[in-house]
Amino acid sequence: MAVSSSKHDTAHLHGIVDMGSNGIRFSISTLQPPTSRIMPTLYQQRAAISLYDAQYSASGNRQAIPEDIIKAVCSTFQDFQRTCNDFGVPSTNITVLATEATRTALNSEDFRSRIKHAVGWDVTLLPKEEEGRIGALGVASSLPSVSGLVMDLGGGSTQLSWLIKNSDGAEIRMPEGGAVSMPYGAAAMSRRLAEAQRDGKVQGLRQEVKDAVRAAYASLNVPAELKKVAKRDGGFTLYLSGGGFRGWGYVLMSQHRVQPYPVSVINGFSASRSAFLDTGAIQSAAVASLEDSDSASIFRVSERRAGQVPAVAFLVNALAETLPEIKEVRFCQGGVREGYLFTKLPAEIRSQHPLVVATEPFDLANTSGAIRRLLLSALPPRLEHGSQDMYSEVFNSDLLEAFANLIYFHSSHSKDLQSSSALRSTTSGILAGVHGVLHENRALLALLLCQRWGGSVPPTDDRFKSALEDVLGQPWTLWWINYLGSMAALIAGVFPAGVTEKNAHRLCLRAEWVEGKKDKEVYLQAAFGGDVSSYGFAEYVHGIEKVGKRKRWVGGRDGVGYKVAVTVSSGRV
């Protein structure tokens, strides 16, 4: 994200090596305030060295990590050491974390000592339970809040746990033991499944996996409050991380009802239970991508990942038959690296909303709080419980603060670019690389910012805008986006350089519901005072009123929306 353009204090830099079963990931991140919550990545590189595959001979027999692989690993470590020196990463802030493949290697001790000799770094060998705990914290870092079951599917093993992290609290709760580890990673499962198919023992393997998952779940002692929420909502949310599940998620994304799907990052992507468990459709798509690499290729799904889909499907089917009811799944990018960095943050930082933290550096006038309050005052009191229109929950304080932080950002752009640049800001623009954001929030903020600049985009962006709207899938939400975007244009017009103590009296807003001839209507009072006159902002006021015209409702005259009546006065409301 754009924070990388500022000067970094090297004392806050952290170099992490995540030695997984399918590859080795090198990264440099900064935990410098005020953006430490989102752990901005300054450098990342992956060495495609499978330590799991290296431990099996061509005949399938287990072997020590070969000499050529050890040399290749040491060489990549030396490359990363030079990179850390270039960035100025303190030597005390460089950490090497090793998981299943290194932990179970026949020559694990020798392998780690060779790395130590090559670069002088100790390799921290994570016990199975600790690997699961750190992986779960990686999931916690990936979203504003988490409440449900967690699974991490690596190459050699998979971990099952539960996690509770509320958006308004610093506490993160999980089992005392962290997680239960099972030897059913994507690569390991592929090998086991191939052997079972060869020997005619597929049913036995299926029963083994089901028994292991059932025992793992029973040992977790899932809290009663989590079970109660699952019963109320129709099932648990299952949070998925690890390369094996990310590949599954990208195949799901390629089959999504919205095509082309507008958000390319996997973190924050959600899928329904039925879509997640449709293993036949997912396997067919993966097979097609292998057979026809040109027309059926799937973004971010390599041949290796596509080849592992049958094994992941085998595991998913076992989960469906064993775990309690799953309502939806949510994919997370966070793993060992993110989880380890998350442990370095104090509780009050971990509780911050990622979208607010990511946008705060752009509030150069320190004015977002006042703008957020104006936006909230332009929303009428929440409707009665049970209403289809959940605007008061969707447009919460955190989302509106992030919106307020960016309300002026595109002011320097030409009119030709403002709406389009705003529309792309959360997917390929200034916020594209921010860690911890839901796809729904990316779509909401992008559409709000686009509407703040009028909402009109060229044909090249029109389809993309429609796709973002389809991701939300709620016409009421789209209507409120038009309303709040137009409101933001008025606020920015009245306060072109931000709200200060000297000019705060220029505009006061108050909204309420009134009964119209047929349905409820929004009644907005806008009071202009001090050194401004309402005449200079009549165009903005008219823009707000137009949102309430039936022909401009979402879906047209027979669609959804509210009539908006605006009363303009002088003084306070």
Steps between C-alpha positions, in 0.01 A plus 500: 500500500600864482658500844811361332563844351580642843829467688520190714673476834717192458451412867144394408603276209461123535638235268307172506585168337206259491633155411188316391457161339427631150729803492714743697365853540728795572355835602583833661221683680476816706320526833555875514204702637243608401458217246640214708158326519504423128868394505597653163727279292800674344652194334390145429644211304419130480745222425314216329679229695273223626662358812219245515557360149876503555460242775362233265700311239374429150377162625302667779726402787574743782847655493706776659497846343753461211825695486402698189183619671692605812744699284211666314333593828822646643550702182154655523565582867822681405310698237245605760774591746639747246151641448454547875832686511386723213180590686681543831307233688650459850654155539299451818179547298566214257308181578502161328191287565488136391192278493398140420746411223805617694366368828463143371802487267733206559796738499323796659781584743769493231279700262449775758867508595594552133271803486654630821849460352398675175338813646543485877127479567338250734203309365201502735332162471132551578331215690175382341276679749700823483485492121123479527486783755710735288302404190176584683643839595580549133131450429414747778725757331325446166156635591346770722325233708496120515254265666493135399709199408844536340688264269847544356591268212872493433698255294580246769231553762169665578398668825153535649408753768241757603545873537311795644615857430238772524537816292463722807729312737869425534456149638568200276370169628600154381560154652776479759685254279474730198384246241487131420741401225425213261733355231266585214661791318432549129822331385480227764135434419580476129760233570277309743204511261708374207626211713149416619365502145784273388442256786121516501486653849322830431213420735743423781680831446169686496404346832843579645471867407143525630598340830796737536289810427225383736750439780671833434173692523400319820832588665464872428222557754326759284345765732126485560463862383648410162267202466206720597581753228542219246160359595340843468662582166462160337856378539860594570714728289807303393814709449749345259868575448803329353602439141278196451184686593605816316520298179150368571385856560636626168318221317183601685563861400524395135158334533335787690165639387674834435726473196759621456537519876630853575724439805813296427640457853376186679500652848146589605329294228194308617299210361179330599494151645349358181767655277784392728376141513432470126815294457391364163478843338829611652683186388358536148626858479844395627522212251399732217775744597756220472372371166460838329746747646395787272123531520431328832795616709411627847665807647747417780447123464822336384519154347622374836203651686256379236649152532437508876131586463381134510683451830355823642156388379550173687573696818210741444257210464629357827447838668144518368419159645671559834494864614182667629294702256704759309310809388771670294874502447732799505846480342798662671849585375647508848720209602815442701667824389202722578423313820854539630501874426156534660641363827741796503216752516343623826135414557377854435664498155362156411149628573521780242294476181733431204311726260515796738872445564575471128321822408604712797830617341296672227309718748760773466279769656408279799137560417348154452336487843291808432410380150401158634268669750341704222443186292346322798272798567378473140373146570154475656452284812521127433186326382314251714647153546422265212517759223662391174693826498793453741670831415584589860705180536663516157602867518654481845738744664816321382397490135395865503826604666697322227280677244561834672876439498497479120235756418759748365759259365402524132460879502824545307382271218333641192122462478555233235676278754345569839212251494699226327805536723278495807320191371827308461661624821423193712582232242794628296563847643625644828325243721547190285774350716342571838483193723186421697213627283181316402404493132167658591679794664727542198191524282316733740786747534579500128139571405463768768811680377388468139161651582666779700645613166170468314496127425537535124769273351614434142396181316830334591403515869125457472509120506742504793269731695206269435705205621580676829130577543420133436751393767287689752179363350277723715303770314425688823872527569558635149237770554666616823836508319350749254354702788818511712722561198291804407507611863880476503516722191299766687720474811820527296355797313426686822833399657748482208802487734338302780302579814669714765391668822474828310273376221305212658189721529466522122280191472273303732301197386211310650301215347184324608227278363165646404191323373440565134189433295598136453826424680755651735701795369831651604464854629836682509555837662812685384589818685767728355660759722792732553678617189314284246168525322283209392474649151856405424426134569161463333646260243621264773163515679322428174730200449384357834135556410549328164606180679143486634332530160328172408662490158839503677420225745700179476309301240310802370147609589404151613825448690604594854574835657350782702369841412730769642373840611763762585429815699769768486532766769747727674635428848488168685255208480 
